[in-house]
Amino acid sequence: MIYRQISGFKIPVPKPRRFLASALLSIFVLLAFHTISFATTPQEELQQILQQIPTEWWNGGWDKLAELEAFIQAHPKYPDLCATAQFYIAACYNGKKQYERSVAAHEALLTTYPTSKECPKSLWEIGYIRHHRLKDLAGAIEAYKKIVNRYGESEQAPKAMLALGTVYHKARQNEAAIQAYQDLLRIYPQTDESPRSLLKTGIIYREMKKKTEELAAYEQVLQTYGQTKYAPEAKLLIGEYHMRAKDHEKAIEVFQE
């Protein structure tokens, strides 16, 4: 031990090398502990951001643009994770009602990460925004078609085909709408969208005054999808069909079943 004379007193002072080594060791231990305690993988980092985004993100009231953009900048070697971050950047703009910017962000995802699992979801959002927010029916049709043609195995495909028929109907392209619904029935017969497509087909035929085809569409719902929640609506439409035809007895029979 080294002693130093200070104001008449001998004060013990640790040897410089031993003190320095001890101090460096302490710093190393603290840094190591900090690294172990706070280190996260890119997956965990992204998950921490997403946990702060509400489930119903489309209603807005949140803003994680800076964090999501920083994540993409920091982790270019993780394209799947970056695609998810990009999806939520687009979602954030949607929640802010900045629909053009949302579409642009989704399109950037499609261009930058063309093989990502987020692609059919982004196309669905593009179609939905163009259809319901921007009233761009041609743009919506284009987006929905891309889902069907490129991602036919995705869960968005039957939804897109149903939406395609709806947009065609709104655009007064009835034959194209009916064809979309028939394609849906043929390709995705077991999905929830199939009985809905039959109901929509019957309504179009009613507008076209094709009575036989209208009734056949409603009856097919009962025959093929009689155990689904769409059967009561089909019965109602059949009853209304007979009421319009002045066949009141048949209508009452249908309503009482």
Residue pairs with C-beta under 8 A, 6 or more apart in sequence:
1 12
1 13
1 14
1 15
2 12
2 13
2 14
2 15
3 10
3 11
3 12
3 13
4 10
4 11
4 13
5 11
14 22
40 48
42 71
42 75
42 78
42 81
43 81
45 71
45 75
46 71
46 81
46 84
46 85
49 64
49 67
49 68
49 71
49 85
49 88
50 84
50 88
52 62
52 64
53 62
53 64
53 88
53 91
54 61
54 62
57 88
57 91
57 92
57 94
57 95
58 91
58 94
58 95
59 95
60 94
60 95
60 96
60 97
61 95
62 92
62 95
63 92
63 96
64 88
64 92
65 89
65 92
68 85
68 86
68 88
68 89
68 92
69 85
69 89
71 81
71 82
71 85
72 82
72 85
72 86
75 81
75 82
76 82
79 113
79 116
80 113
80 116
80 117
82 112
82 113
83 109
83 112
83 113
83 116
83 117
83 118
83 119
84 116
84 118
86 105
86 108
86 109
86 112
86 113
86 118
87 106
87 109
87 118
87 121
87 122
89 105
90 102
90 103
90 105
90 106
90 108
90 109
90 122
90 125
91 102
91 125
93 99
93 101
93 102
93 105
94 102
94 125
94 129
99 129
99 133
99 134
100 134
102 125
102 129
103 126
103 129
103 130
103 134
106 122
106 123
106 125
106 126
107 122
107 126
109 116
109 118
109 119
109 122
110 119
110 122
110 123
113 119
119 150
119 151
120 147
120 150
120 151
120 154
120 155
120 156
120 157
121 156
123 143
123 144
123 146
123 147
123 150
123 151
123 156
123 160
124 143
124 147
124 156
124 159
124 160
126 139
126 143
127 139
127 140
127 143
127 144
127 147
127 160
127 163
128 140
128 163
130 136
130 137
130 139
130 140
130 143
131 137
131 140
131 163
131 166
131 167
137 167
137 170
137 171
140 163
140 167
141 164
141 167
141 168
141 171
143 160
144 160
144 161
144 163
144 164
144 167
145 160
145 164
147 154
147 156
147 157
147 160
148 157
148 160
148 161
148 164
151 157
152 187
157 188
158 184
158 187
158 188
158 191
158 192
158 193
158 194
159 193
161 180
161 181
161 183
161 184
161 187
161 188
161 193
161 197
162 180
162 181
162 184
162 193
162 196
162 197
162 200
164 180
165 177
165 178
165 180
165 181
165 184
165 197
165 200
166 177
166 200
168 174
168 176
168 177
168 180
169 177
169 200
169 204
174 204
174 207
174 208
177 200
177 204
178 201
178 204
178 205
180 197
181 197
181 198
181 200
181 201
182 197
182 201
184 191
184 193
184 194
184 197
185 194
185 197
185 198
188 194
189 224
192 228
194 224
194 225
195 221
195 224
195 225
195 228
195 230
195 231
195 234
196 230
198 217
198 218
198 220
198 221
198 224
198 225
198 234
199 217
199 218
199 221
199 230
199 233
199 234
199 237
201 213
201 217
202 213
202 214
202 215
202 217
202 218
202 237
203 214
203 237
205 211
205 213
205 214
205 217
206 214
206 241
211 241
211 245
214 241
215 238
215 241
218 234
218 237
218 238
218 241
219 234
219 238
221 228
221 230
221 231
221 233
221 234
222 231
222 234
222 235
222 238
225 231
235 254
235 255
235 257
236 255
238 254
239 251
239 252
239 254
239 255
240 251
242 248
242 250
242 251
242 254
243 251
